[in-house]
């Protein structure tokens, strides 16, 4: 299991194409996933920067009569120490 997959599974992030429900607005969104490297500043005593594997999730709102990928879109960068997905989203198995 590589670093990206380990982080993805440990945070309970949805797979690309999954549908999630926003806990705040109760609306449905389709997920797109992209693996990225996030720059993290090292402590001041070090001149080196550190990169960590992260995921950028794009959320496209599902609306009747609107084709996929068109309309309102949100995005968030999830990194190893960010556990906010479960607080804001719920993965749905049907819609």
Biopython code that builds the backbone (N, CA, C, O; Angstrom):
import numpy as np
from Bio.PDB.StructureBuilder import StructureBuilder

atoms = [
    (1, "UNK", "N", (0.853, -1.179, 0.000)),
    (1, "UNK", "CA", (0.000, 0.000, 0.000)),
    (1, "UNK", "C", (0.896, 1.238, 0.000)),
    (1, "UNK", "O", (1.740, 1.386, 0.884)),
    (2, "UNK", "N", (0.726, 2.120, -0.970)),
    (2, "UNK", "CA", (1.556, 3.317, -1.023)),
    (2, "UNK", "C", (1.026, 4.397, -0.073)),
    (2, "UNK", "O", (-0.040, 4.239, 0.523)),
    (3, "UNK", "N", (1.777, 5.494, 0.062)),
    (3, "UNK", "CA", (1.418, 6.556, 0.999)),
    (3, "UNK", "C", (0.042, 7.150, 0.705)),
    (3, "UNK", "O", (-0.744, 7.384, 1.622)),
    (4, "UNK", "N", (-0.246, 7.393, -0.569)),
    (4, "UNK", "CA", (-1.527, 7.991, -0.927)),
    (4, "UNK", "C", (-2.689, 7.085, -0.507)),
    (4, "UNK", "O", (-3.658, 7.547, 0.095)),
    (5, "UNK", "N", (-2.581, 5.814, -0.825)),
    (5, "UNK", "CA", (-3.662, 4.884, -0.511)),
    (5, "UNK", "C", (-3.847, 4.745, 0.995)),
    (5, "UNK", "O", (-4.981, 4.660, 1.466)),
    (6, "UNK", "N", (-2.758, 4.720, 1.758)),
    (6, "UNK", "CA", (-2.843, 4.603, 3.212)),
    (6, "UNK", "C", (-3.569, 5.808, 3.810)),
    (6, "UNK", "O", (-4.421, 5.646, 4.683)),
    (7, "UNK", "N", (-3.241, 7.003, 3.351)),
    (7, "UNK", "CA", (-3.899, 8.218, 3.857)),
    (7, "UNK", "C", (-5.362, 8.220, 3.439)),
    (7, "UNK", "O", (-6.242, 8.533, 4.241)),
    (8, "UNK", "N", (-5.619, 7.871, 2.188)),
    (8, "UNK", "CA", (-6.976, 7.861, 1.655)),
    (8, "UNK", "C", (-7.870, 6.951, 2.503)),
    (8, "UNK", "O", (-8.971, 7.343, 2.888)),
    (9, "UNK", "N", (-7.401, 5.762, 2.785)),
    (9, "UNK", "CA", (-8.189, 4.794, 3.568)),
    (9, "UNK", "C", (-8.320, 5.217, 5.028)),
    (9, "UNK", "O", (-9.395, 5.073, 5.609)),
    (10, "UNK", "N", (-7.261, 5.730, 5.630)),
    (10, "UNK", "CA", (-7.308, 6.086, 7.052)),
    (10, "UNK", "C", (-8.265, 7.246, 7.314)),
    (10, "UNK", "O", (-8.827, 7.345, 8.405)),
    (11, "UNK", "N", (-8.457, 8.120, 6.333)),
    (11, "UNK", "CA", (-9.350, 9.256, 6.521)),
    (11, "UNK", "C", (-10.777, 8.964, 6.077)),
    (11, "UNK", "O", (-11.665, 9.796, 6.264)),
    (12, "UNK", "N", (-11.005, 7.801, 5.497)),
    (12, "UNK", "CA", (-12.352, 7.441, 5.076)),
    (12, "UNK", "C", (-12.871, 8.297, 3.933)),
    (12, "UNK", "O", (-14.068, 8.574, 3.860)),
    (13, "UNK", "N", (-11.982, 8.719, 3.038)),
    (13, "UNK", "CA", (-12.388, 9.561, 1.915)),
    (13, "UNK", "C", (-13.097, 8.733, 0.851)),
    (13, "UNK", "O", (-12.791, 7.551, 0.687)),
    (14, "UNK", "N", (-14.040, 9.334, 0.123)),
    (14, "UNK", "CA", (-14.785, 8.595, -0.895)),
    (14, "UNK", "C", (-13.984, 8.421, -2.179)),
    (14, "UNK", "O", (-13.105, 9.225, -2.490)),
    (15, "UNK", "N", (-14.298, 7.367, -2.914)),
    (15, "UNK", "CA", (-13.660, 7.118, -4.211)),
    (15, "UNK", "C", (-14.200, 8.105, -5.238)),
    (15, "UNK", "O", (-15.268, 8.686, -5.044)),
    (16, "UNK", "N", (-13.471, 8.293, -6.321)),
    (16, "UNK", "CA", (-13.933, 9.150, -7.412)),
    (16, "UNK", "C", (-15.247, 8.610, -7.954)),
    (16, "UNK", "O", (-15.401, 7.404, -8.145)),
    (17, "UNK", "N", (-16.186, 9.504, -8.200)),
    (17, "UNK", "CA", (-17.488, 9.122, -8.716)),
    (17, "UNK", "C", (-18.519, 8.828, -7.639)),
    (17, "UNK", "O", (-19.699, 8.658, -7.945)),
    (18, "UNK", "N", (-18.094, 8.766, -6.383)),
    (18, "UNK", "CA", (-19.024, 8.519, -5.281)),
    (18, "UNK", "C", (-19.954, 9.715, -5.099)),
    (18, "UNK", "O", (-19.668, 10.821, -5.558)),
    (19, "UNK", "N", (-21.064, 9.471, -4.426)),
    (19, "UNK", "CA", (-21.998, 10.537, -4.097)),
    (19, "UNK", "C", (-21.930, 10.757, -2.585)),
    (19, "UNK", "O", (-21.951, 9.806, -1.804)),
    (20, "UNK", "N", (-21.849, 12.024, -2.192)),
    (20, "UNK", "CA", (-21.815, 12.380, -0.774)),
    (20, "UNK", "C", (-22.928, 13.380, -0.476)),
    (20, "UNK", "O", (-23.393, 14.099, -1.360)),
    (21, "UNK", "N", (-23.347, 13.408, 0.792)),
    (21, "UNK", "CA", (-24.366, 14.356, 1.238)),
    (21, "UNK", "C", (-23.695, 15.384, 2.146)),
    (21, "UNK", "O", (-22.982, 15.032, 3.085)),
    (22, "UNK", "N", (-23.935, 16.647, 1.850)),
    (22, "UNK", "CA", (-23.417, 17.725, 2.690)),
    (22, "UNK", "C", (-24.236, 17.760, 3.978)),
    (22, "UNK", "O", (-25.459, 17.881, 3.924)),
    (23, "UNK", "N", (-23.588, 17.657, 5.120)),
    (23, "UNK", "CA", (-24.297, 17.654, 6.406)),
    (23, "UNK", "C", (-24.935, 19.010, 6.695)),
    (23, "UNK", "O", (-25.945, 19.077, 7.395)),
    (24, "UNK", "N", (-24.372, 20.072, 6.175)),
    (24, "UNK", "CA", (-24.869, 21.425, 6.444)),
    (24, "UNK", "C", (-26.129, 21.746, 5.634)),
    (24, "UNK", "O", (-27.086, 22.298, 6.177)),
    (25, "UNK", "N", (-26.138, 21.403, 4.330)),
    (25, "UNK", "CA", (-27.253, 21.771, 3.449)),
    (25, "UNK", "C", (-28.118, 20.594, 3.033)),
    (25, "UNK", "O", (-29.154, 20.796, 2.398)),
    (26, "UNK", "N", (-27.724, 19.364, 3.372)),
    (26, "UNK", "CA", (-28.434, 18.144, 3.013)),
    (26, "UNK", "C", (-28.531, 17.953, 1.492)),
    (26, "UNK", "O", (-29.444, 17.277, 1.018)),
    (27, "UNK", "N", (-27.614, 18.531, 0.732)),
    (27, "UNK", "CA", (-27.611, 18.398, -0.726)),
    (27, "UNK", "C", (-26.637, 17.295, -1.143)),
    (27, "UNK", "O", (-25.710, 16.958, -0.406)),
    (28, "UNK", "N", (-26.864, 16.736, -2.343)),
    (28, "UNK", "CA", (-26.024, 15.654, -2.864)),
    (28, "UNK", "C", (-24.969, 16.207, -3.811)),
    (28, "UNK", "O", (-25.228, 17.131, -4.583)),
    (29, "UNK", "N", (-23.759, 15.617, -3.736)),
    (29, "UNK", "CA", (-22.624, 16.062, -4.539)),
    (29, "UNK", "C", (-21.873, 14.841, -5.053)),
    (29, "UNK", "O", (-21.780, 13.832, -4.355)),
    (30, "UNK", "N", (-21.339, 14.925, -6.265)),
    (30, "UNK", "CA", (-20.508, 13.858, -6.833)),
    (30, "UNK", "C", (-19.042, 14.238, -6.610)),
    (30, "UNK", "O", (-18.676, 15.409, -6.709)),
    (31, "UNK", "N", (-18.211, 13.243, -6.309)),
    (31, "UNK", "CA", (-16.819, 13.468, -5.921)),
    (31, "UNK", "C", (-15.851, 13.163, -7.063)),
    (31, "UNK", "O", (-16.004, 12.167, -7.770)),
    (32, "UNK", "N", (-14.860, 14.028, -7.233)),
    (32, "UNK", "CA", (-13.718, 13.795, -8.110)),
    (32, "UNK", "C", (-12.483, 13.909, -7.217)),
    (32, "UNK", "O", (-12.423, 14.783, -6.352)),
    (33, "UNK", "N", (-11.506, 13.040, -7.421)),
    (33, "UNK", "CA", (-10.332, 12.982, -6.549)),
    (33, "UNK", "C", (-9.062, 13.213, -7.360)),
    (33, "UNK", "O", (-8.937, 12.736, -8.488)),
    (34, "UNK", "N", (-8.114, 13.957, -6.767)),
    (34, "UNK", "CA", (-6.808, 14.144, -7.397)),
    (34, "UNK", "C", (-5.736, 14.041, -6.313)),
    (34, "UNK", "O", (-5.841, 14.682, -5.267)),
    (35, "UNK", "N", (-4.719, 13.245, -6.563)),
    (35, "UNK", "CA", (-3.593, 13.128, -5.632)),
    (35, "UNK", "C", (-2.656, 14.304, -5.867)),
    (35, "UNK", "O", (-2.328, 14.618, -7.011)),
    (36, "UNK", "N", (-2.228, 14.948, -4.803)),
    (36, "UNK", "CA", (-1.310, 16.092, -4.904)),
    (36, "UNK", "C", (-0.280, 16.003, -3.778)),
    (36, "UNK", "O", (-0.450, 15.254, -2.815)),
    (37, "UNK", "N", (0.772, 16.771, -3.920)),
    (37, "UNK", "CA", (1.767, 16.912, -2.858)),
    (37, "UNK", "C", (1.592, 18.295, -2.257)),
    (37, "UNK", "O", (1.572, 19.286, -2.987)),
    (38, "UNK", "N", (1.465, 18.381, -0.937)),
    (38, "UNK", "CA", (1.255, 19.651, -0.239)),
    (38, "UNK", "C", (2.556, 20.062, 0.436)),
    (38, "UNK", "O", (3.180, 19.274, 1.147)),
    (39, "UNK", "N", (2.958, 21.318, 0.200)),
    (39, "UNK", "CA", (4.155, 21.851, 0.852)),
    (39, "UNK", "C", (3.830, 22.223, 2.289)),
    (39, "UNK", "O", (2.831, 22.893, 2.553)),
    (40, "UNK", "N", (4.680, 21.784, 3.224)),
    (40, "UNK", "CA", (4.522, 22.095, 4.637)),
    (40, "UNK", "C", (5.807, 22.772, 5.100)),
    (40, "UNK", "O", (6.905, 22.293, 4.815)),
    (41, "UNK", "N", (5.672, 23.857, 5.796)),
    (41, "UNK", "CA", (6.838, 24.574, 6.315)),
    (41, "UNK", "C", (7.471, 23.789, 7.463)),
    (41, "UNK", "O", (6.779, 23.291, 8.351)),
    (42, "UNK", "N", (8.762, 23.695, 7.425)),
    (42, "UNK", "CA", (9.507, 23.073, 8.517)),
    (42, "UNK", "C", (9.708, 24.102, 9.635)),
    (42, "UNK", "O", (9.543, 25.299, 9.397)),
    (43, "UNK", "N", (10.053, 23.671, 10.819)),
    (43, "UNK", "CA", (10.330, 24.608, 11.914)),
    (43, "UNK", "C", (11.412, 25.616, 11.493)),
    (43, "UNK", "O", (12.245, 25.292, 10.647)),
    (44, "UNK", "N", (11.417, 26.820, 12.059)),
    (44, "UNK", "CA", (12.365, 27.877, 11.654)),
    (44, "UNK", "C", (13.831, 27.482, 11.695)),
    (44, "UNK", "O", (14.634, 28.034, 10.944)),
    (45, "UNK", "N", (14.201, 26.537, 12.556)),
    (45, "UNK", "CA", (15.613, 26.152, 12.636)),
    (45, "UNK", "C", (16.067, 25.350, 11.416)),
    (45, "UNK", "O", (17.263, 25.112, 11.245)),
    (46, "UNK", "N", (15.136, 24.938, 10.578)),
    (46, "UNK", "CA", (15.470, 24.191, 9.382)),
    (46, "UNK", "C", (15.161, 25.024, 8.144)),
    (46, "UNK", "O", (14.151, 25.726, 8.094)),
    (47, "UNK", "N", (16.030, 24.942, 7.152)),
    (47, "UNK", "CA", (15.811, 25.669, 5.900)),
    (47, "UNK", "C", (15.079, 24.820, 4.869)),
    (47, "UNK", "O", (14.798, 25.292, 3.767)),
    (48, "UNK", "N", (14.774, 23.601, 5.207)),
    (48, "UNK", "CA", (14.156, 22.694, 4.247)),
    (48, "UNK", "C", (12.633, 22.738, 4.334)),
    (48, "UNK", "O", (12.055, 22.921, 5.406)),
    (49, "UNK", "N", (12.015, 22.568, 3.194)),
    (49, "UNK", "CA", (10.559, 22.428, 3.147)),
    (49, "UNK", "C", (10.233, 20.950, 3.021)),
    (49, "UNK", "O", (11.048, 20.166, 2.534)),
    (50, "UNK", "N", (9.067, 20.581, 3.452)),
    (50, "UNK", "CA", (8.643, 19.197, 3.445)),
    (50, "UNK", "C", (7.374, 19.087, 2.600)),
    (50, "UNK", "O", (6.515, 19.967, 2.651)),
    (51, "UNK", "N", (7.258, 18.027, 1.836)),
    (51, "UNK", "CA", (6.023, 17.775, 1.092)),
    (51, "UNK", "C", (5.370, 16.519, 1.643)),
    (51, "UNK", "O", (6.050, 15.555, 1.992)),
    (52, "UNK", "N", (4.037, 16.539, 1.720)),
    (52, "UNK", "CA", (3.287, 15.388, 2.207)),
    (52, "UNK", "C", (2.230, 15.019, 1.179)),
    (52, "UNK", "O", (1.682, 15.899, 0.517)),
    (53, "UNK", "N", (1.935, 13.729, 1.036)),
    (53, "UNK", "CA", (0.891, 13.326, 0.101)),
    (53, "UNK", "C", (-0.466, 13.787, 0.624)),
    (53, "UNK", "O", (-0.762, 13.654, 1.811)),
    (54, "UNK", "N", (-1.283, 14.328, -0.271)),
    (54, "UNK", "CA", (-2.599, 14.852, 0.092)),
    (54, "UNK", "C", (-3.586, 14.560, -1.030)),
    (54, "UNK", "O", (-3.205, 14.077, -2.096)),
    (55, "UNK", "N", (-4.845, 14.857, -0.781)),
    (55, "UNK", "CA", (-5.893, 14.666, -1.784)),
    (55, "UNK", "C", (-6.688, 15.936, -1.940)),
    (55, "UNK", "O", (-7.089, 16.558, -0.957)),
    (56, "UNK", "N", (-6.914, 16.319, -3.183)),
    (56, "UNK", "CA", (-7.804, 17.437, -3.474)),
    (56, "UNK", "C", (-9.100, 16.827, -3.969)),
    (56, "UNK", "O", (-9.137, 16.203, -5.030)),
    (57, "UNK", "N", (-10.172, 17.011, -3.194)),
    (57, "UNK", "CA", (-11.475, 16.508, -3.590)),
    (57, "UNK", "C", (-12.303, 17.648, -4.142)),
    (57, "UNK", "O", (-12.464, 18.684, -3.496)),
    (58, "UNK", "N", (-12.832, 17.448, -5.352)),
    (58, "UNK", "CA", (-13.769, 18.379, -5.958)),
    (58, "UNK", "C", (-15.156, 17.789, -5.800)),
    (58, "UNK", "O", (-15.354, 16.589, -5.989)),
    (59, "UNK", "N", (-16.111, 18.629, -5.454)),
    (59, "UNK", "CA", (-17.489, 18.200, -5.270)),
    (59, "UNK", "C", (-18.366, 18.967, -6.254)),
    (59, "UNK", "O", (-18.385, 20.198, -6.247)),
    (60, "UNK", "N", (-19.103, 18.224, -7.115)),
    (60, "UNK", "CA", (-20.038, 18.849, -8.048)),
    (60, "UNK", "C", (-21.445, 18.566, -7.560)),
    (60, "UNK", "O", (-21.818, 17.412, -7.348)),
    (61, "UNK", "N", (-22.226, 19.625, -7.383)),
    (61, "UNK", "CA", (-23.596, 19.478, -6.891)),
    (61, "UNK", "C", (-24.464, 18.761, -7.922)),
    (61, "UNK", "O", (-24.446, 19.097, -9.106)),
    (62, "UNK", "N", (-25.219, 17.775, -7.459)),
    (62, "UNK", "CA", (-26.129, 17.017, -8.316)),
    (62, "UNK", "C", (-27.474, 17.735, -8.319)),
    (62, "UNK", "O", (-28.099, 17.901, -7.272)),
    (63, "UNK", "N", (-27.912, 18.158, -9.496)),
    (63, "UNK", "CA", (-29.198, 18.831, -9.632)),
    (63, "UNK", "C", (-29.955, 18.226, -10.803)),
    (63, "UNK", "O", (-29.358, 17.881, -11.823)),
    (64, "UNK", "N", (-31.270, 18.097, -10.658)),
    (64, "UNK", "CA", (-32.108, 17.540, -11.721)),
    (64, "UNK", "C", (-32.009, 18.410, -12.970)),
    (64, "UNK", "O", (-32.100, 19.635, -12.891)),
    (65, "UNK", "N", (-31.824, 17.774, -14.115)),
    (65, "UNK", "CA", (-31.781, 18.486, -15.380)),
    (65, "UNK", "C", (-30.456, 19.153, -15.700)),
    (65, "UNK", "O", (-30.330, 19.810, -16.734)),
    (66, "UNK", "N", (-29.466, 18.995, -14.831)),
    (66, "UNK", "CA", (-28.148, 19.601, -15.053)),
    (66, "UNK", "C", (-27.150, 18.475, -15.304)),
    (66, "UNK", "O", (-27.038, 17.567, -14.481)),
    (67, "UNK", "N", (-26.415, 18.512, -16.434)),
    (67, "UNK", "CA", (-25.462, 17.434, -16.721)),
    (67, "UNK", "C", (-24.331, 17.377, -15.683)),
    (67, "UNK", "O", (-24.001, 18.392, -15.070)),
    (68, "UNK", "N", (-23.740, 16.193, -15.487)),
    (68, "UNK", "CA", (-22.626, 16.053, -14.538)),
    (68, "UNK", "C", (-21.482, 17.009, -14.874)),
    (68, "UNK", "O", (-21.143, 17.205, -16.041)),
    (69, "UNK", "N", (-20.901, 17.592, -13.848)),
    (69, "UNK", "CA", (-19.756, 18.491, -14.033)),
    (69, "UNK", "C", (-20.133, 19.917, -14.353)),
    (69, "UNK", "O", (-19.257, 20.770, -14.495)),
    (70, "UNK", "N", (-21.422, 20.195, -14.470)),
    (70, "UNK", "CA", (-21.890, 21.548, -14.764)),
    (70, "UNK", "C", (-22.620, 22.066, -13.533)),
    (70, "UNK", "O", (-23.381, 21.332, -12.904)),
    (71, "UNK", "N", (-22.392, 23.314, -13.193)),
    (71, "UNK", "CA", (-23.078, 23.896, -12.040)),
    (71, "UNK", "C", (-22.119, 24.168, -10.896)),
    (71, "UNK", "O", (-20.913, 24.322, -11.093)),
    (72, "UNK", "N", (-22.680, 24.223, -9.703)),
    (72, "UNK", "CA", (-21.905, 24.585, -8.513)),
    (72, "UNK", "C", (-20.850, 23.538, -8.196)),
    (72, "UNK", "O", (-21.107, 22.337, -8.278)),
    (73, "UNK", "N", (-19.667, 24.002, -7.834)),
    (73, "UNK", "CA", (-18.554, 23.121, -7.511)),
    (73, "UNK", "C", (-17.839, 23.637, -6.271)),
    (73, "UNK", "O", (-17.695, 24.846, -6.090)),
    (74, "UNK", "N", (-17.394, 22.724, -5.421)),
    (74, "UNK", "CA", (-16.586, 23.035, -4.234)),
    (74, "UNK", "C", (-15.334, 22.182, -4.282)),
    (74, "UNK", "O", (-15.287, 21.186, -5.004)),
    (75, "UNK", "N", (-14.330, 22.558, -3.530)),
    (75, "UNK", "CA", (-13.122, 21.752, -3.443)),
    (75, "UNK", "C", (-12.449, 21.929, -2.099)),
    (75, "UNK", "O", (-12.594, 22.965, -1.450)),
    (76, "UNK", "N", (-11.711, 20.913, -1.684)),
    (76, "UNK", "CA", (-10.971, 20.986, -0.423)),
    (76, "UNK", "C", (-9.745, 20.078, -0.505)),
    (76, "UNK", "O", (-9.806, 18.982, -1.062)),
    (77, "UNK", "N", (-8.637, 20.547, 0.057)),
    (77, "UNK", "CA", (-7.402, 19.771, 0.106)),
    (77, "UNK", "C", (-7.343, 19.039, 1.444)),
    (77, "UNK", "O", (-7.267, 19.666, 2.500)),
    (78, "UNK", "N", (-7.379, 17.715, 1.392)),
    (78, "UNK", "CA", (-7.299, 16.896, 2.594)),
    (78, "UNK", "C", (-5.879, 16.367, 2.727)),
    (78, "UNK", "O", (-5.370, 15.715, 1.814)),
    (79, "UNK", "N", (-5.243, 16.641, 3.849)),
    (79, "UNK", "CA", (-3.883, 16.187, 4.116)),
    (79, "UNK", "C", (-3.900, 15.228, 5.295)),
    (79, "UNK", "O", (-4.947, 15.075, 5.923)),
    (80, "UNK", "N", (-2.805, 14.582, 5.622)),
    (80, "UNK", "CA", (-2.802, 13.535, 6.652)),
    (80, "UNK", "C", (-3.368, 13.948, 8.010)),
    (80, "UNK", "O", (-3.930, 13.104, 8.708)),
    (81, "UNK", "N", (-3.241, 15.200, 8.405)),
    (81, "UNK", "CA", (-3.732, 15.624, 9.719)),
    (81, "UNK", "C", (-5.112, 16.267, 9.668)),
    (81, "UNK", "O", (-5.580, 16.783, 10.682)),
    (82, "UNK", "N", (-5.769, 16.251, 8.524)),
    (82, "UNK", "CA", (-7.082, 16.882, 8.357)),
    (82, "UNK", "C", (-8.163, 15.809, 8.413)),
    (82, "UNK", "O", (-8.285, 14.995, 7.498)),
    (83, "UNK", "N", (-8.938, 15.811, 9.474)),
    (83, "UNK", "CA", (-10.001, 14.825, 9.645)),
    (83, "UNK", "C", (-11.381, 15.454, 9.493)),
    (83, "UNK", "O", (-12.345, 14.972, 10.088)),
    (84, "UNK", "N", (-11.490, 16.519, 8.707)),
    (84, "UNK", "CA", (-12.744, 17.257, 8.612)),
    (84, "UNK", "C", (-13.762, 16.654, 7.651)),
    (84, "UNK", "O", (-14.914, 17.089, 7.641)),
    (85, "UNK", "N", (-13.376, 15.663, 6.839)),
    (85, "UNK", "CA", (-14.327, 15.110, 5.886)),
    (85, "UNK", "C", (-15.567, 14.560, 6.584)),
    (85, "UNK", "O", (-16.687, 14.906, 6.206)),
    (86, "UNK", "N", (-15.392, 13.719, 7.582)),
    (86, "UNK", "CA", (-16.527, 13.081, 8.267)),
    (86, "UNK", "C", (-17.421, 14.098, 8.970)),
    (86, "UNK", "O", (-18.617, 13.854, 9.130)),
    (87, "UNK", "N", (-16.875, 15.216, 9.386)),
    (87, "UNK", "CA", (-17.679, 16.237, 10.052)),
    (87, "UNK", "C", (-18.575, 16.992, 9.076)),
    (87, "UNK", "O", (-19.617, 17.514, 9.472)),
    (88, "UNK", "N", (-18.181, 17.056, 7.807)),
    (88, "UNK", "CA", (-18.913, 17.864, 6.825)),
    (88, "UNK", "C", (-19.672, 17.056, 5.774)),
    (88, "UNK", "O", (-20.604, 17.573, 5.159)),
    (89, "UNK", "N", (-19.290, 15.804, 5.560)),
    (89, "UNK", "CA", (-19.864, 15.003, 4.479)),
    (89, "UNK", "C", (-20.230, 13.610, 4.959)),
    (89, "UNK", "O", (-19.644, 13.090, 5.909)),
    (90, "UNK", "N", (-21.209, 13.011, 4.288)),
    (90, "UNK", "CA", (-21.615, 11.641, 4.550)),
    (90, "UNK", "C", (-21.655, 10.924, 3.200)),
    (90, "UNK", "O", (-22.288, 11.411, 2.264)),
    (91, "UNK", "N", (-20.994, 9.784, 3.089)),
    (91, "UNK", "CA", (-21.003, 9.018, 1.851)),
    (91, "UNK", "C", (-22.350, 8.303, 1.752)),
    (91, "UNK", "O", (-22.761, 7.616, 2.687)),
    (92, "UNK", "N", (-23.039, 8.468, 0.612)),
    (92, "UNK", "CA", (-24.322, 7.794, 0.423)),
    (92, "UNK", "C", (-24.142, 6.653, -0.576)),
    (92, "UNK", "O", (-23.370, 6.758, -1.528)),
    (93, "UNK", "N", (-24.859, 5.577, -0.343)),
    (93, "UNK", "CA", (-24.733, 4.412, -1.215)),
    (93, "UNK", "C", (-25.790, 4.417, -2.300)),
    (93, "UNK", "O", (-25.675, 3.676, -3.277)),
    (94, "UNK", "N", (-26.815, 5.237, -2.146)),
    (94, "UNK", "CA", (-27.841, 5.382, -3.182)),
    (94, "UNK", "C", (-28.388, 6.805, -3.099)),
    (94, "UNK", "O", (-28.252, 7.463, -2.067)),
    (95, "UNK", "N", (-28.998, 7.276, -4.168)),
    (95, "UNK", "CA", (-29.598, 8.625, -4.165)),
    (95, "UNK", "C", (-30.789, 8.686, -5.085)),
    (95, "UNK", "O", (-31.419, 9.737, -5.211)),
]
sb = StructureBuilder()
sb.init_structure("model")
sb.init_model(0)
sb.init_chain("A")
sb.init_seg("    ")
for serial, (resi, resn, name, xyz) in enumerate(atoms, 1):
    if name == "N":
        sb.init_residue(resn, " ", resi, " ")
    sb.init_atom(name, np.array(xyz, "f"), 0.0, 1.0, " ", f" {name:<3s}", serial, name[0])
structure = sb.get_structure()
